[in-house]
Amino acid sequence: MFNLEKTKQAQTSSTISKQSGEVQGREAARRRWGILAKDVEVAHEVINEGTENVSVRRISNFGLVDISLGDEGNWFLYSVGDKYFAKIRHVWPQPLTPEDLMGFNNTGNVCVWPSEEVLAYYLLMSGVLRNLEGKSVLELGGGMTCLAGVFAAKYGRASRVHLTDGNPYCVENVKSIIEENELIGEVTCSVLLWDEDTSASEDEPCFYDILLAADCLFFDDARMDLVQAMWCRMKEDGSALVTAPRRGRTLDLFLECAVTKGFAFDLLEYYDPRVWQRHLELQATCPHYSADIHYPVLIALTKTTKHNITLVDDSSTVGIVLNILHDDVSVTKK
């Protein structure tokens, strides 16, 4: 039995001068571009060197999704086992400029982060996928590929899937992915800034059954905006699945904001045997691997406190199925 943790974060206000704000903005922009520049270099290494490439900042991936070059240079085939696959397009402006990426703080525009890979894999291999049928799904901050949302749209039989990111260039790429995969049903994509008006539009209804987000928690200046965006777009009986590494206190700060808003949450370190095994292998063999910045934990968010987790031993094979689509959350160990 996992206990639901609830914390409250007191909110304070302060006045910052315009000059100070401009200085802070420039410093934040410089730090952000430094991160993005490293990710551009790593993104090319991922394609050229395969799944075992490791960066000091992050690993290229967990090896859960097989990636092969498609018929055209910018297209790749992403496959999980012999059952699930999707055509994914990777493109970068030539040359890549800060303006292409910094309109919204999103490094996912240049690569598929391990958290997105893990979230996509988890949706496909757990019991969540079959429970998406007839549900409306929204992915927030999906980056250049919206990988989890694309697989959900292709195999989840959801009634509606809306894929979003804050960067227009990224969204155009995701639209091409939707078209190339001939996704059936109501699958759409648009720019969504977390601090924008949450009223319904032609492209996006107000409320969704399921929200997805991967590695979106470390933006200090947008953390509360993300929580607000989730709250305003989630149905009262809806749920969210979030994957992200802890990265110091960034995950804890997000959860404090979420609880302050009214969310209940459950957090799982172990949720899939293959992901966990890969984590242990990297800990043992990779000197650059750090669980704090590389290993995605799994978070389930709801608007209700009726949020129970029960573990049941079915066999010696250990696996976790997290069912977030009802008032109570059941985890089955099988």
C-alpha positions in Angstrom: 0.0 0.0 0.0 1.4 3.4 -1.0 0.5 6.3 1.2 -0.7 9.5 -0.6 1.6 12.4 0.3 0.0 15.8 0.6 1.9 19.0 1.2 0.9 22.6 1.2 3.2 25.3 -0.1 2.6 28.8 1.1 2.5 31.4 -1.7 4.3 34.6 -1.3 4.5 37.6 -3.5 7.3 40.0 -4.1 8.0 43.1 -6.2 10.8 42.9 -8.8 12.0 45.9 -10.6 11.8 46.1 -14.4 15.5 46.4 -14.7 16.1 43.4 -12.4 13.6 41.4 -14.4 15.3 42.1 -17.7 18.7 41.1 -16.2 17.2 37.8 -14.9 15.5 37.2 -18.3 18.8 37.6 -20.1 20.6 35.3 -17.7 17.9 32.7 -18.0 18.0 32.9 -21.8 21.8 32.3 -21.8 21.5 29.3 -19.5 18.6 27.9 -21.6 20.5 28.3 -24.8 23.5 26.6 -23.3 21.3 23.5 -22.5 19.8 23.5 -25.9 23.1 23.8 -27.7 24.3 20.7 -25.9 21.1 18.8 -26.7 21.5 19.6 -30.4 24.9 18.0 -30.4 23.6 15.0 -28.4 20.6 14.6 -30.7 22.8 14.1 -33.7 25.0 11.7 -31.7 21.9 9.6 -30.9 21.2 9.2 -34.6 24.8 8.5 -35.6 25.9 6.3 -32.7 22.9 4.4 -31.7 21.1 3.7 -28.4 24.1 3.2 -26.2 25.4 6.8 -26.5 25.7 8.6 -23.2 26.0 12.3 -22.4 27.2 13.8 -19.2 24.0 15.7 -19.0 21.7 12.8 -20.0 21.6 9.4 -21.6 20.3 9.3 -25.2 17.6 6.8 -24.3 16.8 3.7 -22.3 16.8 1.3 -25.2 13.1 0.6 -24.9 12.2 1.7 -28.4 14.0 0.5 -31.5 14.9 3.3 -33.9 15.8 2.7 -37.5 16.3 5.0 -40.5 13.3 5.3 -42.7 13.0 5.7 -46.5 13.7 9.4 -46.3 16.6 11.0 -44.4 14.4 12.9 -41.9 12.1 9.9 -41.1 12.7 7.2 -38.6 10.8 4.1 -37.7 10.1 3.8 -33.9 9.1 0.3 -32.9 8.3 -1.4 -29.6 8.5 -5.2 -30.0 6.9 -6.5 -33.2 3.5 -5.0 -32.5 3.8 -1.3 -32.1 5.5 1.1 -34.5 5.2 4.7 -35.7 6.9 6.9 -38.3 8.7 9.8 -36.6 10.2 12.8 -38.3 13.3 14.6 -36.9 14.1 17.9 -38.4 16.1 20.9 -37.3 16.2 24.4 -38.8 19.5 25.0 -40.7 21.2 26.6 -38.9 19.4 26.1 -35.6 18.9 29.5 -33.8 17.8 30.5 -30.3 14.7 32.0 -31.8 13.6 28.6 -33.1 13.5 27.2 -29.6 13.3 29.9 -27.0 9.8 31.2 -27.8 8.8 28.6 -25.2 11.2 26.9 -22.9 11.2 23.5 -24.5 14.4 21.5 -25.2 12.2 18.6 -26.4 12.2 20.3 -29.8 15.6 18.9 -30.6 15.4 15.3 -29.3 13.2 12.7 -27.7 14.0 12.7 -24.0 14.2 9.4 -22.0 11.1 10.4 -20.1 9.1 10.7 -23.3 10.5 7.3 -24.5 9.6 5.7 -21.1 6.1 7.2 -21.1 5.4 5.9 -24.6 6.7 2.5 -23.7 4.7 2.4 -20.5 1.5 3.3 -22.3 2.0 0.5 -24.8 3.2 -2.2 -22.4 1.0 -1.6 -19.4 -2.8 -2.0 -18.9 -3.3 1.8 -19.5 -3.4 1.5 -23.3 -6.6 -0.6 -23.5 -8.3 1.7 -21.0 -7.8 4.7 -23.4 -10.6 3.5 -25.6 -13.3 6.1 -25.8 -11.4 8.6 -23.8 -10.1 12.1 -24.7 -6.4 12.5 -24.4 -4.2 15.6 -24.2 -0.4 15.7 -24.3 1.3 18.8 -22.9 4.8 19.9 -23.9 5.2 17.0 -26.3 8.2 18.5 -28.0 9.3 17.7 -31.6 7.5 14.3 -31.7 4.8 14.0 -29.0 5.9 10.3 -29.0 3.6 9.1 -26.2 0.6 10.9 -27.7 1.3 9.6 -31.2 1.4 6.0 -29.9 -1.7 6.6 -27.8 -3.5 8.0 -30.9 -2.4 5.0 -33.0 -3.2 2.2 -30.7 -5.3 3.5 -27.8 -8.7 3.8 -29.7 -9.2 7.1 -27.9 -12.2 9.2 -28.9 -10.0 12.3 -29.3 -6.2 12.9 -29.0 -4.8 16.5 -29.0 -1.0 16.9 -29.1 0.5 20.2 -28.1 3.7 22.1 -27.5 4.6 25.7 -27.0 6.8 26.0 -30.1 5.2 26.5 -33.5 8.1 24.8 -35.4 7.6 21.7 -33.2 3.9 21.7 -33.8 4.3 21.8 -37.6 6.6 18.7 -37.3 4.0 16.8 -35.2 1.3 17.6 -37.8 3.5 16.0 -40.5 3.9 12.9 -38.2 0.1 12.7 -37.7 -0.4 12.8 -41.5 2.4 10.3 -42.3 1.0 7.8 -39.8 -2.5 8.2 -41.2 -3.9 8.4 -37.7 -7.5 7.5 -37.6 -10.1 9.2 -35.5 -10.0 12.7 -34.1 -6.3 13.5 -33.8 -5.2 17.1 -33.8 -2.2 19.3 -32.9 -1.7 22.9 -31.9 0.4 25.4 -30.1 -0.5 25.5 -26.4 1.2 27.9 -24.0 0.6 26.9 -20.4 -0.2 30.4 -19.3 -2.7 31.2 -22.1 -6.5 31.4 -21.9 -8.0 28.0 -21.0 -11.4 28.6 -22.7 -12.4 26.1 -25.3 -11.5 26.7 -29.0 -12.3 25.0 -32.2 -9.1 23.0 -32.0 -9.2 22.2 -28.3 -12.1 21.4 -26.0 -11.8 22.5 -22.4 -11.7 19.2 -20.7 -9.9 15.8 -21.1 -10.1 12.4 -19.5 -6.3 11.8 -19.7 -3.4 14.2 -19.7 0.2 13.1 -20.6 3.4 15.0 -19.9 7.0 14.0 -20.0 10.0 15.9 -18.6 8.1 19.2 -18.2 8.7 19.8 -14.6 12.1 21.6 -14.4 11.1 25.0 -15.8 11.1 27.2 -12.7 9.4 30.1 -14.3 6.5 27.9 -15.7 5.9 25.3 -13.0 2.7 26.9 -11.6 1.5 27.6 -15.2 1.8 23.9 -16.0 -0.2 23.0 -12.9 -2.8 25.5 -13.8 -3.0 24.2 -17.4 -3.5 20.7 -16.2 -6.1 21.7 -13.7 -8.2 23.7 -16.2 -8.0 21.0 -18.9 -8.6 17.9 -16.8 -12.1 16.6 -16.2 -13.2 16.3 -12.6 -12.9 12.5 -12.8 -9.8 12.7 -15.1 -6.2 11.8 -14.5 -2.7 12.7 -15.6 0.3 10.5 -16.2 3.6 12.3 -15.8 7.2 11.0 -16.2 10.2 13.0 -15.1 13.5 12.6 -13.3 13.7 14.2 -9.8 16.5 16.8 -10.8 17.2 18.0 -7.4 14.0 19.5 -5.9 12.3 20.3 -9.2 9.9 17.3 -9.0 9.1 18.0 -5.4 8.4 21.6 -6.1 6.0 20.6 -8.9 4.2 18.3 -6.6 3.9 21.0 -3.9 2.4 23.3 -6.5 0.0 20.5 -7.6 -1.2 19.7 -4.1 -1.6 23.4 -3.4 -3.9 23.6 -6.4 -5.9 20.7 -5.2 -4.4 17.6 -7.0 -3.8 14.3 -5.3 -0.9 12.3 -6.5 0.8 8.9 -6.3 4.5 8.5 -7.2 6.1 5.3 -8.3 9.9 4.6 -8.6 9.3 1.1 -9.8 6.6 0.7 -12.4 8.0 -1.5 -15.2 10.5 -4.4 -14.9 12.4 -3.6 -18.1 12.7 0.1 -17.3 13.9 -0.8 -13.8 16.4 -3.3 -15.1 17.8 -0.8 -17.6 18.2 1.7 -14.7 20.1 -0.8 -12.7 22.4 -1.7 -15.6 23.2 2.0 -16.2 23.9 2.5 -12.5 26.4 -0.4 -12.6 28.1 0.3 -15.9 27.8 4.0 -16.8 29.9 6.5 -14.9 27.9 9.4 -16.3 24.5 8.0 -15.3 22.7 9.7 -12.4 19.3 8.6 -11.3 18.5 12.1 -10.1 18.8 13.6 -13.6 18.2 10.5 -15.8 15.7 8.1 -14.3 12.0 9.0 -14.9 9.7 8.4 -12.0 6.0 7.9 -12.7 3.4 10.3 -11.2 -0.4 9.9 -11.4 -2.4 13.0 -10.7 -6.1 13.3 -10.0 -8.5 15.9 -8.7 -10.0 13.5 -6.1 -8.6 12.1 -2.9 -10.3 8.7 -3.6 -7.0 7.5 -4.8 -6.0 4.1 -3.4 -3.2 1.7 -4.5 -3.3 -2.0 -3.9 -0.5 -4.5 -4.6 -1.4 -8.0 -5.5 1.1 -10.8 -6.1 0.0 -13.0 -9.0 3.2 -14.7 -9.9 7.0 -14.6 -9.6 7.1 -12.3 -12.7 7.1 -8.7 -11.4 5.3 -6.0 -13.3 3.2 -3.0 -12.5 0.0 -2.0 -14.1 -1.2 1.4 -13.1 -4.9 2.0 -13.8 -5.5 5.7 -13.5 -8.7 5.8 -15.3 -11.1 5.4 -12.4 -11.6 6.9 -8.9 -9.2 4.5 -7.4 -5.8 3.7 -8.7 -4.9 0.0 -8.6 -1.4 -1.3 -9.1 -1.2 -5.0 -9.9 2.1 -6.8 -9.3 2.1 -9.7 -11.7 
